[in-house]
Structure formats: C-alpha cells, structure tokens
Amino acid sequence: MPFTANRAFKRAPRLISEADGLYYRDAGGKKILDGIAGLWCCNAGHNRAPIVAAIRAQAGRLDYAPPFQFGHEPAFALAARLAALAPAGLDHVFFCNSGSEAIDTALKIALAYRHARGEAGRTQLIGRERGYHGVGFGGISVGGLPNNRKTFGHGLSGIDHLPHTYDRAHQAFSVGEPEWGAHRADDLERIVALHDASTIAAVIVEPMAGSTGDLPPPVGYLKRLREICERHGLLLIFDEVITGFGRLGTAFAAERYGVTPDMICFAKGVTSGAVPLGGVIVAEPIHAALMQGPERAIELFHGYTYSGHPLACAAGLAALDLYRDEGLFERARSLEPVFAEALMSLRDAPNVLDIRTCGLAAGIDLAPHPDGPGARGFAVMERAFHDHDLVVRISGDTLALSPPLIVGADDIAGLVERLGKAIRAAT
C-alpha cells in the first residue's frame, strides 16, 4: 500500500466503502467526516452528481483516444478552460495523469526549452528544502523531504535546494502568510553565484508547501523569488498540485500572491479527485521556442498513454463547472477566517507546538512521543478514524487538514471538535 504502514494497517484496517459530499462510509455504514478532501483532491466534495454523469456520458461516447498524433474535443475544451483560469500569458496545457507526472513533465519542458534556445548547458534545477514534488525521480530530486529520497539513490544530478521558509520561533501560530521570512528567497542569489546562471534551467517551488505540513509563504517571498529569477533568466515553476482549484481561495495560488510563474503544475482538484488527471500550464514563449523544425516533426518527445484521457477531461470540465456555478473558490476565501479561528482554538491542547492556517488548509505540529518521532501523529490519526469518525492526514508528527470546499461553518466546528478529542486521547 502506498505511503502506508502496511503492518499497522493490517492490524487495524481503516477501510472506506462509500463517499458522498463531506463524508465517507465504512463497510458498516458509519459516516466518517473527510478532513482532507480525499488527499487534497476532492475539492468539490465526493460523488458529485454532475461529475458522475459527465464520466458516464463520456464513457458511453468515447472511452479512449490515442494522444500520440490524434486528439479529441474534451481535451481541447478543458485546456482552454484551464488557460482561462491561469494568469495571463500561461496559454498552453500539456496533460498527464498525476501530480508526480506533472512535475517531471515541467522539468523536461524546462530542459527542452533551454535546448531549443541553444542553451543546452542550462541543465541545473533548483528545488527547496521540505518541498514535495511527487515520487518520480525528477520530483524526488528537486524535492526536499529526505525520507522520499534516502532509499532510492542519488536521483538526478545537477540539483540544488533553497532553504525552506519555516522558523517556529518567528512564525508560530500564524494565520495566513507569516510576516517573517521573505529574506529566505535571497538565498537564490547565493546559489546563482555558486553555479552561475548560465548553468541553471529552472527553479521549482510549491507556493504553499503542503505535504510537509502546510508552510504558507512569508509575505513578499514569492515576489522576491520571481524578481531574482527574472534578473538571472531562470524559469520559475509553481507546483500547484495542492494549492490549485480553490484551496487558498483562488483558482491558483499564483493569483492569490500576484506572482506569475513560467509554468504551473496541476492535478488533484482539477477533477475533484474523480478521475486521475494532471498537467502543466505553460507560458507562450516556452511553447513558441519548442515549435521549430519541419511541421511533421515531433516538437517535444514526451507524453503518456493516458495523457488527456477522455473520461478525465469530461470529469475536469464538470468539476470546473461546479467550482464556478457554486462559487466554491469564493466560498473558501470567505470561510478562511472561520477555519483559522476554529483551528487556533486547539493551541492549548496537549502537545500542540504550532498551528498554521492558510486558505482552507492547516498544519498542526505535535510534540514527539517518547516512543519516537511519528508515534504521536500516528496515534492521533488512528484515534480520529476509529473513535471519532474523522479522516486526517499525518506527516510524521504533523497533522494536515484540508476539507472539501463545500464545508460550512458548522462542519468546521464539528471537525475541530473531533480532532481535539483525538489529540487529547492520544497523549
């Protein structure tokens, strides 16, 4: 089982049989509140009728079309909708199947772009400590989570990392973007001086680092990073697999922070988790640089058998309709202070070291248990599910929350009440 303590799971399985709206049901029919929108992905909630209907209709009309040398209308329709949501100038979309594939796709596009411009020496890639960019070899190389890399060798060569932005002494119990930390973007100048800009292809960061425990960017950090990239001619890639599609109250975090990257990686919320789909939204100059050579020639030697799968595109179009028609991005923005206030009520709960909120996402750091790192977080997850009918995500001793955007104030209060009981019971 992926990212799972397999032996512990077999001892006390957490089995889910059905889902609807904000809730799962187990095999016995018990309702379990979904505190993490599946896995950051079911932003419009579970089993939404318009998405289910769109998938069914598409399956009865066109189940599959080859993406190499052929196309189909839903893929072009969805690409146009995504480009319209993205910041101006990001006009082209390359589809894949997951966030991990989206990251490796963006890195390959960055390298192909440099090659097309006669800059084949610009191959270095810059990630960030505590960053998570999926599980492909490209993603774990630019990522900054040691456990994701240490048993799989050295990964790609030519990689460096920015420092992460978190410092509990300056940022504890912050709501939204912390005031301290923008200067950490300046370390990119040091990296450029060390390697020289002529060797660097791109910089990739999550606007809000999600899987490591919700680290919102300090005020001004992303703008400073953008300025340094422009000064040295570096591509800037935003990994918005988690932050895209309303999680922070806007279509993409790029909009919230007023920063336009050269590429945006997306997945998860694009179909509200109903069908796997990911991709990269690419700026026009990058696309134009690749459109060279004979017209019959393949411009980018990259792709997947299921790129832009018809069922996934149908689900994506239906999900985007739901986000728009129900105003779910705006709903997330309006509920952000309600969510933050409710989560901060747990600051005095046993073993809580820090709480961070941004949009409808939160991270809660717990003090390690004497049994070792991760023991307390695991205990809270088990207690929450088995005793308090709540699904939460853990990363070591950090709890992560990211409820579906259809959540209401009463639902938030109930979520926090259940979580508080689980935290207190796991002492």
Residue pairs with C-beta under 8 A, 6 or more apart in sequence:
1 9
5 378
8 378
12 382
12 386
14 382
14 385
14 386
15 26
15 27
16 24
16 25
16 26
16 32
17 24
17 25
17 26
17 27
18 24
18 25
18 47
19 25
19 34
19 42
19 46
19 47
20 45
20 46
20 47
21 45
21 46
21 47
21 404
21 406
22 33
22 34
22 45
22 46
22 403
22 404
22 406
22 407
22 411
23 31
23 32
23 33
23 34
23 46
24 31
24 32
24 34
24 46
24 391
25 31
25 32
26 32
30 389
31 389
32 385
32 389
32 390
32 391
33 389
33 390
33 391
33 411
33 414
33 415
33 418
34 42
34 46
34 391
34 403
34 404
35 384
35 390
35 391
35 392
35 393
35 401
35 402
35 403
35 415
35 419
36 391
36 392
36 393
36 400
36 401
36 402
36 403
37 43
37 269
37 273
37 402
37 403
37 404
37 405
38 46
38 273
39 268
39 273
39 393
40 210
40 241
40 242
40 247
40 268
40 269
40 402
41 267
41 268
41 269
41 271
41 272
41 273
42 269
42 272
42 273
42 274
42 404
43 245
43 246
43 247
43 268
43 269
43 272
43 273
43 319
43 323
43 328
43 404
43 405
44 51
44 269
44 272
44 319
44 322
44 323
44 326
44 328
44 404
44 405
44 406
45 272
45 404
45 405
45 406
46 273
46 404
48 272
48 274
48 318
48 319
48 322
50 318
50 321
50 322
51 271
51 272
51 274
51 315
51 318
51 319
51 322
52 274
53 318
54 314
54 315
54 317
54 318
55 274
55 275
55 311
55 314
55 315
55 318
57 314
58 74
58 310
58 311
58 313
58 314
59 311
62 72
62 310
63 310
63 311
64 309
64 310
65 71
65 72
65 310
67 75
67 95
67 303
67 304
67 305
67 306
67 307
67 308
68 303
71 308
72 308
72 310
72 313
74 308
74 310
74 313
74 314
74 317
75 95
75 308
75 310
75 313
77 313
77 317
78 93
78 95
78 308
78 313
78 316
78 317
78 320
79 92
79 93
79 95
81 316
81 317
81 320
82 93
82 266
82 270
82 279
82 281
82 316
82 320
83 90
83 91
83 92
83 93
83 281
85 251
85 252
85 320
86 251
86 252
86 254
86 264
86 281
87 252
87 254
87 255
87 260
88 260
89 260
89 283
89 284
90 260
90 261
90 263
90 264
90 281
90 282
90 283
90 284
91 282
91 283
91 284
91 287
92 281
92 282
92 283
92 284
92 286
92 287
93 279
93 280
93 281
93 282
94 105
94 109
94 279
94 280
94 282
94 300
94 302
94 307
95 277
95 278
95 279
95 307
95 308
95 312
95 313
96 102
96 105
96 277
96 278
96 279
96 280
96 303
96 304
96 307
97 276
97 277
97 278
97 304
97 306
97 307
97 309
97 312
98 134
98 267
98 276
98 278
99 133
99 134
99 239
99 241
99 265
99 266
99 267
99 268
99 278
100 133
100 134
100 135
100 136
100 139
100 278
101 134
101 136
101 278
101 304
102 134
102 239
102 241
102 265
102 266
102 267
102 278
102 279
102 280
103 133
103 134
103 136
103 138
103 139
103 142
103 204
103 239
103 241
103 265
104 134
104 136
104 137
104 138
104 139
105 265
105 279
105 280
105 302
106 202
106 204
106 237
106 263
106 265
106 280
107 125
107 138
107 142
107 202
107 204
107 237
108 138
108 300
108 302
109 263
109 280
109 282
109 286
109 290
109 300
109 302
110 125
110 201
110 202
110 235
110 237
110 263
111 123
111 201
112 290
112 300
112 302
113 201
113 235
113 286
113 289
113 290
114 120
114 122
114 123
114 201
116 289
116 290
116 292
117 289
119 198
121 198
121 199
122 198
122 199
122 200
122 201
123 158
123 199
123 201
124 158
124 159
124 160
124 195
124 199
124 200
124 201
125 138
125 141
125 142
125 156
125 158
125 159
125 200
125 201
125 202
125 203
125 204
126 142
126 159
126 160
126 161
126 162
126 188
126 191
126 200
126 202
126 203
126 204
126 234
127 133
127 141
127 142
127 143
127 144
127 159
127 160
127 161
127 162
127 203
127 204
127 205
128 144
128 161
128 162
128 163
128 164
128 204
128 205
128 206
128 209
129 144
129 161
129 162
129 163
129 164
130 144
130 145
130 164
130 166
130 209
130 212
130 215
131 142
131 143
131 144
131 145
131 161
131 164
131 204
131 205
131 206
131 209
131 212
131 239
132 139
132 143
132 144
132 145
132 148
132 206
132 209
132 210
132 211
132 212
133 139
133 140
133 142
133 143
133 204
133 206
133 239
134 140
134 143
134 241
135 148
137 152
137 155
137 156
138 156
140 148
140 149
140 152
140 155
141 149
141 155
141 156
141 159
142 156
142 159
142 161
142 204
143 149
144 161
144 164
145 211
145 212
149 155
158 199
160 191
160 194
160 195
162 184
162 185
162 187
162 188
162 191
162 203
162 205
163 184
163 187
164 184
164 209
164 212
164 215
165 181
165 184
165 209
165 215
165 217
165 218
165 221
166 181
166 215
167 180
167 181
168 353
168 354
168 365
170 178
170 180
170 181
171 178
171 180
171 181
171 218
171 354
171 356
172 353
172 354
173 344
173 347
173 354
173 355
173 356
174 216
174 356
174 357
175 337
175 340
175 344
175 357
176 216
176 336
176 340
176 357
176 358
177 216
177 217
177 218
177 219
177 358
178 216
178 218
178 219
179 218
179 219
180 218
181 217
181 218
181 221
182 218
182 219
182 220
182 221
182 224
184 218
184 221
185 221
185 222
185 224
185 225
185 228
186 224
186 228
188 203
188 225
188 228
188 229
189 228
191 200
192 200
192 228
192 232
192 234
197 232
197 233
197 234
200 232
200 234
201 234
201 235
202 234
202 235
202 236
202 237
202 262
203 225
203 229
203 234
203 235
203 236
203 237
204 236
204 237
204 238
204 239
205 222
205 225
205 236
205 237
205 238
205 239
206 238
206 239
206 240
206 241
206 242
206 243
207 217
207 222
207 238
207 239
207 240
207 243
207 248
207 253
207 254
207 256
207 257
207 259
208 214
208 215
208 216
208 217
208 242
208 243
208 248
208 253
208 358
208 359
208 361
209 215
210 242
210 243
210 361
210 400
210 402
211 242
211 395
211 400
212 395
212 398
213 356
213 363
213 365
213 395
213 398
213 400
214 356
214 357
214 358
214 361
214 362
214 363
214 400
215 356
215 363
216 356
216 358
217 257
222 257
222 259
223 257
223 258
223 259
225 236
225 259
226 236
226 259
226 260
226 261
228 234
229 235
229 236
235 262
235 263
235 286
236 261
236 262
236 263
237 261
237 262
237 263
237 264
237 265
238 252
238 253
238 254
238 259
238 261
238 263
238 264
238 265
239 265
240 252
240 253
240 254
240 264
240 265
240 266
241 265
241 266
241 267
241 268
241 278
242 268
242 361
242 402
243 252
243 253
243 359
244 251
244 252
244 253
244 264
244 266
244 267
244 268
244 269
244 270
245 251
245 252
245 266
245 268
245 269
245 270
245 272
245 319
245 323
245 329
246 269
246 323
246 328
246 329
246 332
246 360
246 405
247 253
247 269
247 332
247 359
247 360
247 361
247 402
247 405
248 256
248 332
248 358
248 359
248 360
248 361
249 256
249 329
249 330
249 332
249 333
249 336
249 359
249 360
250 256
250 329
250 333
251 329
252 264
252 266
254 260
254 261
254 264
256 359
262 282
262 283
262 286
263 280
263 281
263 282
263 283
263 286
264 280
264 281
265 278
265 279
265 280
266 278
266 279
266 280
266 281
267 276
267 277
267 278
267 279
268 278
269 319
270 277
270 278
270 279
270 316
270 319
270 320
271 277
271 312
271 315
271 316
271 319
272 315
272 319
272 322
274 315
274 319
275 309
275 311
275 312
275 315
275 316
276 306
276 312
277 309
277 312
277 313
277 315
277 316
290 299
290 300
291 299
292 299
293 299
306 312
322 328
323 329
323 405
326 406
328 405
328 406
329 405
331 405
331 406
332 359
332 360
332 405
333 359
335 360
335 407
335 408
335 409
335 412
336 357
336 358
336 359
336 360
338 409
338 412
339 357
339 360
339 362
339 412
340 357
340 362
342 412
342 413
342 415
342 416
343 355
343 357
343 362
343 364
343 401
343 416
344 355
344 357
345 416
345 420
346 352
346 355
346 364
346 416
346 419
346 420
346 423
347 355
349 420
349 423
349 424
350 423
350 424
350 427
351 366
351 367
351 376
351 423
351 427
352 364
352 365
352 366
352 367
352 423
353 365
353 366
353 367
354 363
354 364
354 365
355 362
355 363
355 364
355 365
356 362
356 363
356 364
360 402
360 403
360 405
360 407
361 400
361 401
361 402
362 400
362 401
362 402
363 398
363 399
363 400
363 401
364 398
364 399
364 400
364 401
364 423
365 397
365 398
366 376
366 377
366 380
366 397
366 398
366 399
366 423
367 376
367 397
368 374
368 375
368 376
368 397
369 375
369 376
369 379
369 397
373 396
373 397
374 394
374 396
374 397
375 397
376 397
376 426
377 394
377 395
377 396
377 397
377 398
377 399
378 394
379 426
380 392
380 394
380 399
380 419
380 422
380 423
380 426
381 392
381 393
381 394
381 399
383 421
383 422
383 425
383 426
384 390
384 391
384 392
384 418
384 419
384 422
385 391
387 421
387 422
387 425
388 418
388 419
388 421
388 422
389 418
390 415
390 418
390 419
390 422
392 399
392 400
392 401
392 419
392 422
393 399
393 400
393 401
393 402
394 400
399 419
399 423
401 415
401 419
403 411
403 412
403 415
407 415
